[in-house]
């Protein structure tokens, strides 16, 4: 009898411990394919196998614990992977995301490293997503202050991912309205503003209409422009007609000195059938920055076309083509001034 009571007591203790444990999920994306790129180098076009062309390859771990009363504890650890070589992407173990935080009726607060609100904003509106146009000639590259330059700093917003940051997102029941904010600590002794980054996105979605606004400010030093306090503002709108979903995006980037760029993007997603989609986009960049020895100035135009076909809910095939032309003094995303950038990709993506 005593043994039975002891066994029941132990079972109850283990049961209680099990209910207190987090639910942990392993997930990921494996994306790899063929890339043919000509970005104006003397050597000319080169072909290679490239990882993460439609979506960055990754493996992640995420968990949630119900704390009661609608409050939850959450964590995410996500590592980028270069499938073509097996190496880690982003130059760090969990360079894509490493956050922990709380969520509830108030929304969600997370601490650590993640995509900036700006990158998530473009992922939402730009039909080409975070990748697909792998040479960096995508819409986001023309907006992120710093472009293709090397950006130093603890949390450079220019790279699209920010470290040492606090993130907040609103709950999903605000009558179509949403917001996301980010504050990145520069962590510079004696100067709280050095290296600091800020991001804010506001959105509204009702039926087929969606509009958004994004603001960013980045005090990380840009190795190409040698300036601080770079700022960006963007507005976007899309409408899903069913047979086609057009989107318009306007962007403006400036800094404390001379940087002055504007970009206009018109893109569309067209379902071909139950499994296939065509994406097309055109971006016009107007660069009014005064010419100087450390910057290349001029206008640029980009056209992009892509097709994705779903073999299943988790696996799809894709192909894309992008062409960027620019003025003689411009070196927006090419190897040399005035070069025409052309890229062709084809690959397969599997999600798990």
C-alpha positions in Angstrom: 0.0 0.0 0.0 2.8 2.4 0.9 4.6 1.5 -2.3 1.5 2.3 -4.3 1.1 5.7 -2.6 4.8 6.5 -3.2 4.5 5.5 -6.9 1.4 7.7 -7.3 3.2 10.6 -5.6 6.3 10.2 -7.9 4.1 10.0 -11.0 2.3 13.2 -9.9 5.6 15.0 -9.4 6.9 14.0 -12.8 3.6 14.9 -14.5 3.8 18.4 -13.0 7.3 18.8 -14.2 6.3 17.8 -17.7 3.5 20.4 -17.8 6.0 23.0 -16.8 8.4 22.2 -19.7 8.7 24.3 -22.8 7.4 23.1 -26.2 10.5 23.0 -28.4 10.3 22.8 -32.2 13.2 22.2 -34.7 12.6 23.8 -38.1 14.6 24.9 -41.1 15.0 25.7 -44.8 17.4 24.0 -47.2 17.7 26.0 -50.4 20.4 25.6 -53.0 20.7 26.0 -56.8 22.6 27.4 -59.8 23.6 31.0 -60.2 25.1 32.8 -63.2 26.2 36.3 -62.3 27.9 39.2 -64.2 28.4 42.2 -62.0 30.9 44.1 -64.1 34.2 42.5 -63.1 37.1 42.2 -65.6 36.8 38.5 -65.4 33.2 38.7 -66.6 30.4 36.3 -65.9 30.9 33.4 -63.5 28.7 30.3 -62.7 28.4 28.6 -59.4 26.3 26.6 -57.0 24.7 29.1 -54.5 22.9 28.6 -51.2 19.8 30.5 -50.1 18.7 32.0 -53.4 14.9 31.9 -52.7 15.2 31.9 -48.9 18.2 31.8 -46.7 19.1 28.2 -45.7 18.9 27.7 -41.9 18.2 25.5 -39.0 16.3 26.8 -35.9 15.1 25.9 -32.5 12.1 27.7 -31.0 10.2 27.1 -27.8 7.2 28.4 -25.8 6.3 27.9 -22.2 2.8 28.8 -21.0 3.2 30.8 -17.8 -0.5 31.2 -17.1 -2.9 34.1 -17.5 -2.2 34.4 -21.2 1.5 35.1 -20.5 4.1 33.0 -22.4 7.9 32.8 -22.4 9.5 32.4 -25.9 12.9 31.8 -27.4 14.4 31.4 -30.9 17.9 30.3 -31.9 18.4 30.3 -35.7 21.6 29.6 -37.5 22.2 30.4 -41.2 23.8 27.6 -43.3 25.6 27.7 -46.6 24.3 24.5 -48.2 26.9 24.5 -51.0 29.8 24.4 -48.6 28.3 23.3 -45.3 29.6 26.4 -43.6 27.8 28.7 -41.2 26.3 31.8 -42.7 26.3 35.4 -41.2 29.7 34.7 -39.7 28.3 33.6 -36.3 26.6 30.5 -34.8 23.1 31.9 -34.4 23.6 34.9 -36.7 20.1 34.9 -38.1 18.2 35.1 -34.8 18.9 34.6 -31.1 16.1 36.0 -28.9 14.2 35.4 -25.7 11.2 37.2 -24.4 7.6 37.3 -23.2 4.3 37.6 -25.1 0.7 38.0 -24.1 -2.3 40.3 -24.6 0.1 43.2 -24.7 2.0 41.8 -27.7 5.5 40.5 -27.6 8.8 41.8 -26.3 12.1 40.1 -27.3 15.7 40.7 -26.5 18.8 39.8 -28.6 19.4 39.7 -32.4 16.8 39.4 -35.2 15.7 40.9 -38.5 15.1 44.6 -38.2 11.5 45.9 -38.6 12.8 47.3 -41.9 13.8 43.9 -43.3 10.5 42.3 -42.2 8.6 45.2 -43.8 10.3 44.5 -47.2 9.8 40.8 -46.8 6.1 41.4 -46.4 5.7 43.8 -49.4 8.4 42.8 -51.8 7.3 39.7 -53.7 11.0 38.7 -54.2 11.4 38.3 -50.4 14.7 38.3 -48.6 16.6 36.5 -51.4 15.7 35.3 -54.9 17.8 38.2 -56.4 21.0 37.1 -54.9 23.4 39.7 -56.2 22.0 42.4 -53.9 20.2 44.3 -56.6 16.9 43.8 -54.8 14.6 46.5 -53.5 16.0 46.3 -49.9 19.6 46.8 -51.0 18.7 50.1 -52.6 17.0 51.2 -49.4 19.2 50.0 -46.5 21.6 52.9 -45.8 25.0 51.6 -46.6 23.9 49.5 -49.6 26.7 47.1 -50.6 29.3 48.8 -48.3 30.8 47.1 -45.3 29.0 48.4 -42.3 30.7 48.5 -38.9 29.0 48.7 -35.5 27.3 46.6 -32.9 23.9 46.5 -34.5 24.1 48.0 -38.0 20.5 48.4 -39.3 22.0 48.6 -42.8 22.6 44.9 -42.9 18.9 44.1 -42.2 19.7 42.3 -38.9 20.3 44.0 -35.7 22.1 42.9 -32.5 21.9 44.1 -28.9 18.3 45.1 -29.5 14.9 45.2 -27.8 12.0 44.3 -30.2 8.3 44.9 -29.7 5.4 43.8 -31.8 1.7 44.5 -31.2 -0.9 41.7 -30.7 -2.9 40.6 -33.8 -6.3 41.8 -32.8 -6.1 45.6 -33.4 -8.8 45.9 -36.1 -6.3 45.6 -38.9 -3.6 47.8 -37.4 -0.2 46.6 -36.4 3.2 48.0 -35.3 6.7 46.8 -34.7 9.6 48.7 -33.1 13.2 48.1 -32.4 15.9 49.8 -30.3 19.5 48.8 -30.7 22.1 49.7 -28.1 25.3 50.9 -29.6 27.1 49.8 -26.4 29.8 52.5 -26.8 31.3 53.7 -23.5 30.6 57.4 -22.8 28.3 57.9 -25.8 24.8 56.2 -25.8 24.0 57.4 -29.3 27.1 56.0 -31.0 26.2 52.9 -33.0 22.6 53.1 -31.9 19.8 52.0 -34.3 16.1 52.6 -34.3 13.4 50.9 -36.4 9.6 51.4 -36.6 7.0 49.8 -38.9 3.2 50.7 -38.9 0.7 48.7 -40.9 -2.9 48.4 -41.8 -4.6 45.5 -43.5 -8.3 45.1 -44.3 -9.6 42.5 -46.8 -7.4 42.7 -49.9 -5.8 46.0 -49.1 -2.6 46.4 -47.1 -0.5 49.6 -46.5 2.6 50.1 -44.5 5.1 52.7 -43.3 8.7 52.1 -42.2 11.3 54.4 -40.5 14.9 53.5 -39.6 17.8 55.4 -38.2 21.3 53.9 -37.9 24.3 55.6 -36.2 26.7 52.8 -37.2 29.6 54.1 -39.3 29.4 53.3 -43.0 32.9 52.3 -44.3 32.0 53.7 -47.8 30.5 57.1 -46.8 32.2 57.7 -43.5 29.2 59.3 -42.1 26.8 58.7 -39.2 23.1 59.0 -38.5 21.8 57.5 -41.7 18.0 57.6 -42.0 15.4 55.9 -44.2 11.6 56.4 -44.7 9.4 54.1 -46.9 5.7 53.7 -47.6 4.1 50.8 -49.4 0.7 49.5 -50.5 -0.6 46.3 -52.1 -4.0 45.0 -53.2 -4.8 41.4 -53.9 -7.2 41.1 -56.8 -7.0 37.4 -56.8 -5.7 37.2 -60.4 -2.8 39.5 -59.5 -1.4 41.3 -56.5 0.4 44.6 -57.4 2.5 46.5 -54.9 4.1 50.0 -54.9 7.0 51.0 -52.6 8.6 54.4 -52.2 11.9 54.8 -50.4 14.0 57.7 -49.3 17.4 57.5 -47.6 19.5 60.4 -46.2 22.3 61.1 -43.7 23.5 64.0 -41.7 25.7 65.3 -44.6 25.0 64.7 -48.3 23.4 61.3 -48.8 20.1 61.6 -50.8 18.5 58.7 -52.5 15.0 57.9 -53.6 13.7 54.7 -55.1 10.3 53.8 -56.6 9.3 50.1 -57.0 6.3 48.6 -58.8 6.0 44.9 -58.5 3.3 42.2 -59.0 2.6 38.6 -58.1 0.5 36.6 -60.6 -0.7 33.1 -59.7 -0.4 30.9 -62.8 -2.3 27.9 -61.4 -2.7 26.2 -58.0 1.0 25.5 -57.8 2.8 28.2 -59.8 3.4 32.0 -59.3 5.2 34.6 -61.4 6.8 37.6 -59.8 7.9 40.8 -61.7 9.3 44.0 -60.5 10.8 47.3 -61.7 12.8 49.7 -59.5 14.0 53.2 -60.4 16.7 54.7 -58.1 17.3 58.5 -58.1 20.6 59.4 -56.5 21.0 63.1 -55.8 24.0 62.8 -53.5 26.7 65.3 -54.5 29.7 63.6 -56.1 32.8 63.1 -53.9 35.8 60.9 -53.7 34.3 58.4 -51.4 30.9 57.8 -53.1 29.6 56.9 -56.5 26.7 59.0 -57.7 24.1 58.3 -60.4 20.8 56.8 -61.1 20.0 53.1 -61.5 17.2 50.9 -62.9 16.4 47.3 -62.2 14.1 44.8 -63.7 13.5 41.4 -62.2 11.4 38.4 -63.1 10.9 35.1 -61.3 8.8 31.9 -61.2 8.1 29.5 -58.4 6.4 26.1 -58.6 5.3 24.2 -55.5 5.9 20.4 -55.7 4.3 20.1 -52.3 3.6 22.3 -49.2 7.2 22.1 -48.3 9.2 21.8 -51.5 9.3 24.1 -54.5 11.4 24.9 -57.6 12.3 28.4 -58.6 14.1 30.5 -61.2 14.7 34.2 -61.5 16.4 36.8 -63.7 17.5 40.3 -62.8 19.1 43.1 -64.8 20.4 46.4 -63.3 21.6 49.3 -65.4 23.2 52.5 -64.0 24.8 55.8 -65.0 28.5 56.0 -65.7 29.3 57.5 -62.3 27.2 55.1 -60.4 28.4 52.0 -58.6 25.3 51.0 -56.8 25.8 47.3 -56.6 28.3 46.5 -59.3 32.0 45.9 -59.4 32.8 49.0 -61.5 31.2 52.3 -62.2 28.5 52.2 -64.9 28.5 48.4 -65.1 25.3 46.5 -66.0 24.6 43.7 -63.5 22.8 40.5 -64.8 21.9 37.5 -62.8 20.2 34.2 -63.6 19.2 31.7 -60.9 17.5 28.3 -60.6 17.1 26.0 -57.6 15.1 24.0 -55.2 13.9 24.9 -51.7 12.7 22.5 -49.0 11.2 23.6 -45.7 10.9 21.4 -42.6 
